[in-house]
């Protein structure tokens, strides 16, 4: 790039002449001093000015004075132009800062030569300044960025720094000491030195100051303003500057606080390790990698762990550690170490050792291999801890988690894990669950107490354990359910035969012969993944097996699955009905109960009917048990009572004051504490006389709690309500307590009426039941009478009432009242049969 030159002259001829000579430079011109200063401001990068001294407005001397005043950021070399007879102006120009002069008339060759010399000199000057600046910047950067503290001090008074020459201190020095340069100048290094290190520091400094030593190094502590302490590695040496009589010294400081803390921690670690090894509940070791596990170091805890001293084991003096390991673990332990060392992973393994006394202990070994630079194992190091107590607790917890507390048999959790494991292994053999569900365990619990139930299940488990074999395992699922897991059976017939063989064991167990048992059978496929579903389905099969008798079994199959699905739909509909205040979906039909001697209707039995858009008509035998299961029988039963009150009101409106309504009451309703209050409230709300009702209950309700139920029945009878035992002869039937029952009527179950068709009259016991009931003071109703021969038998044996299709099917309310009018004629007051505790004359 061409040099930039400013030519200042009031003569345009001179400016042109000079311009033509310096045409290869970038030339700028000005006609006087004012214009020259403006150009200098506009072009701060000017390399040279050629300035005429003699100019109007502002002469050259004034321009030189302005340039020298410091108003401009940099010095620009100036060559002044003078006349040949003005040596005093030449001198004055040089004094004002000009670097050279040329006399007019100007010798252009001389001018060019001088311009080139001064431009070269200026270039060299700039080069020297740039190099000097770079050196200064580099030295300053090193000084400022050095990772150690650097201090240059002038003087020799540690407690009273000499302020006439301030020290040079870099930022790291300030950072290490926590103090600024000004604070260090004020305090001096001695006052910030830790008292415990000061005496030694002063001793070294005095020796250096006296010339005994050229310098010194030491570790010392500085006290920071906040009182904290920093450790430093200090190096001090004298410096002598040329031409100065004052000795100065250099101080280098490196922060070693982290190292000192690490050393302290290491010392503490060594101390702690020593304490740890002496108190370790086991032993620490270092051994060679050989089959004897030859010990090179053993901690003192060896004796409490093994019964042998560390000296016994070192270098196999008395015995090797391998001989202490229980025999069944020796090869296993060797293979595990070999695998771990190949992976260079930490070792962790539990095994048993045989102590000096001959006893066994569980130990946990944790260790690692020690390798040389070639990757070869040179030793093993680790610790061995006694975990016998922990293993005992684990064993106990595992037992508790896998066994039922009542019988000690494996529980549901263990069965689920076994089923899941067999599924994953895909054994490829037939597998099945046979689940036994005891009926009415809760009733036994209420009557005899929980402990009695526990003893029954323990006795049953003992009996069933005799059926356990290699392919049959017994599990206790819940208090009232046990299950066999059977593998490798041939076919369904084998499972059925096995289930039948279990019933004697159940019936021989206390009270269970009366309570009964349902057995569910579920064949397991390898695709069955959901253990909850497996147990749910086999439980469903067991529940359905127990519905049709005291004992029974049932397979879970597609038919049952459909049945369960239908029951689920019925339950949903029952839930809806129970919340529907308009009685939609629930209705009553009424079946007459006829006096045998007169043929007149004396009572109607209210029979609940359920119908929905989704299911159509649902039989009572379907929805009543499900309502009881969901305990919806309580709200539904109260709704039936209200509907029955409406029918009684219609009877009374027609003038039939002597006709009663018989309503079935579930055992769940009867057992409820508030049933009597609910019954009374409904009668009061509807204005119905309690004598208009006959409550029918089954014999089984007495099995739960005879005294409690009998007391409640007495309260109903005292209100004027009639009580009937439904399905008599199939349930509880304790003749010794029959007379004590607070009932008026016994309804003979239809099974005894059906047998009249197949037995000779002298073989049937139906007449005996009627006779016995009369002797006990009860009226008798025969259910399910469909044929005339049955009616004749009942008449001949003096049965009081009959009910069945022979007379009428269940009817709608309107049809029932029409039949009543046809049968009984106009409403009148007809005396009803009366027996002790029975119906009174109406």
Secondary structure as UniProt FT lines:
FT   STRAND          4..8
FT   HELIX           12..21
FT   TURN            22..24
FT   STRAND          26..30
FT   HELIX           33..42
FT   TURN            44..45
FT   STRAND          48..52
FT   HELIX           60..68
FT   TURN            69..70
FT   STRAND          78..83
FT   TURN            84..85
FT   HELIX           87..95
FT   TURN            96..97
FT   STRAND          100..104
FT   HELIX           108..145
FT   STRAND          149..154
FT   TURN            163..164
FT   STRAND          168..169
FT   HELIX           171..177
FT   HELIX           181..187
FT   HELIX           189..192
FT   HELIX           195..209
FT   TURN            210..211
FT   STRAND          215..223
FT   TURN            225..226
FT   STRAND          229..240
FT   TURN            242..243
FT   STRAND          247..255
FT   HELIX           257..279
FT   STRAND          282..287
FT   TURN            291..292
FT   STRAND          295..298
FT   TURN            300..301
FT   HELIX           302..306
FT   HELIX           310..313
FT   TURN            315..316
FT   HELIX           321..323
FT   HELIX           327..343
FT   STRAND          347..354
FT   TURN            356..357
FT   STRAND          360..371
FT   TURN            373..374
FT   STRAND          377..386
FT   HELIX           388..402
FT   TURN            405..407
FT   HELIX           412..425
FT   STRAND          431..438
FT   TURN            439..440
FT   HELIX           441..448
FT   HELIX           450..464
FT   HELIX           465..467
FT   TURN            470..471
FT   STRAND          472..478
FT   TURN            479..480
FT   STRAND          481..487
FT   HELIX           492..507
FT   TURN            510..511
FT   HELIX           512..515
FT   STRAND          517..524
FT   TURN            526..527
FT   HELIX           531..545
FT   STRAND          551..555
FT   HELIX           558..578
FT   TURN            581..582
FT   TURN            584..585
FT   STRAND          586..595
FT   TURN            596..598
FT   STRAND          601..612
FT   TURN            613..615
FT   STRAND          616..618
FT   HELIX           620..629
FT   TURN            630..632
FT   HELIX           633..653
FT   TURN            654..655
FT   STRAND          660..664
FT   HELIX           667..671
FT   TURN            673..674
FT   HELIX           675..686
FT   HELIX           690..692
FT   STRAND          693..698
FT   TURN            699..700
FT   HELIX           701..704
FT   HELIX           706..719
FT   STRAND          722..728
FT   HELIX           735..738
FT   TURN            739..740
FT   STRAND          745..748
FT   HELIX           750..754
FT   HELIX           755..757
FT   TURN            761..763
FT   HELIX           766..775
FT   TURN            776..777
FT   STRAND          779..783
FT   HELIX           788..796
FT   TURN            797..798
FT   STRAND          801..803
FT   TURN            805..807
FT   HELIX           813..824
FT   TURN            836..837
//
